[in-house]
Every structure is written in structure tokens, then in C-alpha cells.
């Protein structure tokens, strides 16, 4: 899965095939604020459970499970530098 984000749109790809494009050029509020023109961060998290998981919670029969990320690449161009931090 990949994503290309520029000043006007965000394109989403799966296996190098674009499956969605979101126009972000006109997403400004009355004050001219566009959240897609601000610095962002990427957080990878396996959220498990929570209030939306169902009335009875998570089915323990699915445990244990394995969550693996083979690799991740981040590229940047433009005025915002790429900053990598670990929690």
C-alpha cells in the first residue's frame, strides 16, 4: 500500500495500482485554514478492542495473533523535513 500526497490531492495505491484519489485543494475553512497543508505524522498502531469492538468485547478465540510490518519507506519533498521518532 502506498500514498502520494501533494498540494492538491492524495492518491492511494495498492500493489502500485491507484484505487482512490482525494482532492484536497479546496478543503479550507472560512479563515483559509487547510489541515492538509500542515505538518503531519504517521503512527502505526494495532488498536485492539475498544468500545466499537462489539457489545461482548473481543473474542479470545482469535488470540494469539501476529501483526508484522515487513518494511516502511517514507519520502518527502518540499518545505517540511522528514522527522523519524520512536515511542
NORDA-V477268 format. One record per residue. RES is the residue in one letter. PHI is phi in degrees with one decimal (none if undefined). OMEGA is omega in whole degrees, 0 to 359 (NA if undefined). Layout:
# NORDA-V477268
res->RES phi->PHI omega->OMEGA
res->RES phi->PHI omega->OMEGA
This chain:
# NORDA-V477268
res->X phi->none omega->177
res->X phi->-146.1 omega->182
res->X phi->-143.5 omega->174
res->X phi->-117.3 omega->187
res->X phi->-122.4 omega->175
res->X phi->-124.9 omega->187
res->X phi->-66.1 omega->186
res->X phi->-114.0 omega->184
res->X phi->-156.9 omega->172
res->X phi->-122.5 omega->178
res->X phi->-105.9 omega->181
res->X phi->-114.1 omega->184
res->X phi->-127.9 omega->171
res->X phi->-131.0 omega->185
res->X phi->52.1 omega->178
res->X phi->64.1 omega->176
res->X phi->-112.7 omega->181
res->X phi->-69.9 omega->180
res->X phi->-113.4 omega->178
res->X phi->-159.3 omega->174
res->X phi->-135.6 omega->181
res->X phi->-114.9 omega->177
res->X phi->-76.3 omega->180
res->X phi->-115.7 omega->185
res->X phi->-66.8 omega->184
res->X phi->-106.4 omega->183
res->X phi->-87.8 omega->179
res->X phi->-113.1 omega->177
res->X phi->-88.7 omega->182
res->X phi->-62.0 omega->181
res->X phi->-91.0 omega->180
res->X phi->83.8 omega->181
res->X phi->-82.1 omega->175
res->X phi->-123.2 omega->183
res->X phi->-62.7 omega->180
res->X phi->-80.5 omega->176
res->X phi->-107.3 omega->180
res->X phi->-109.7 omega->175
res->X phi->-61.7 omega->180
res->X phi->-130.1 omega->175
res->X phi->-133.9 omega->179
res->X phi->-112.5 omega->178
res->X phi->-123.7 omega->176
res->X phi->-104.3 omega->186
res->X phi->-144.7 omega->172
res->X phi->-103.4 omega->178
res->X phi->-78.7 omega->186
res->X phi->-128.8 omega->180
res->X phi->95.5 omega->182
res->X phi->94.3 omega->183
res->X phi->-66.1 omega->182
res->X phi->-83.3 omega->186
res->X phi->-73.5 omega->180
res->X phi->123.1 omega->184
res->X phi->-65.4 omega->183
res->X phi->-99.3 omega->179
res->X phi->85.8 omega->183
res->X phi->-91.7 omega->178
res->X phi->-75.2 omega->181
res->X phi->-64.0 omega->181
res->X phi->-65.5 omega->180
res->X phi->-82.9 omega->183
res->X phi->-92.5 omega->355
res->X phi->-79.8 omega->177
res->X phi->-123.6 omega->182
res->X phi->-125.8 omega->180
res->X phi->-121.8 omega->183
res->X phi->-123.4 omega->171
res->X phi->-117.0 omega->183
res->X phi->-67.0 omega->177
res->X phi->-161.4 omega->177
res->X phi->-144.1 omega->178
res->X phi->-123.2 omega->177
res->X phi->-124.7 omega->177
res->X phi->-125.9 omega->177
res->X phi->-140.9 omega->171
res->X phi->-148.4 omega->182
res->X phi->106.7 omega->189
res->X phi->-83.6 omega->182
res->X phi->-95.8 omega->180
res->X phi->-75.2 omega->176
res->X phi->-87.1 omega->180
res->X phi->-120.1 omega->180
res->X phi->-109.1 omega->179
res->X phi->-134.8 omega->177
res->X phi->-117.5 omega->176
res->X phi->-84.3 omega->NA
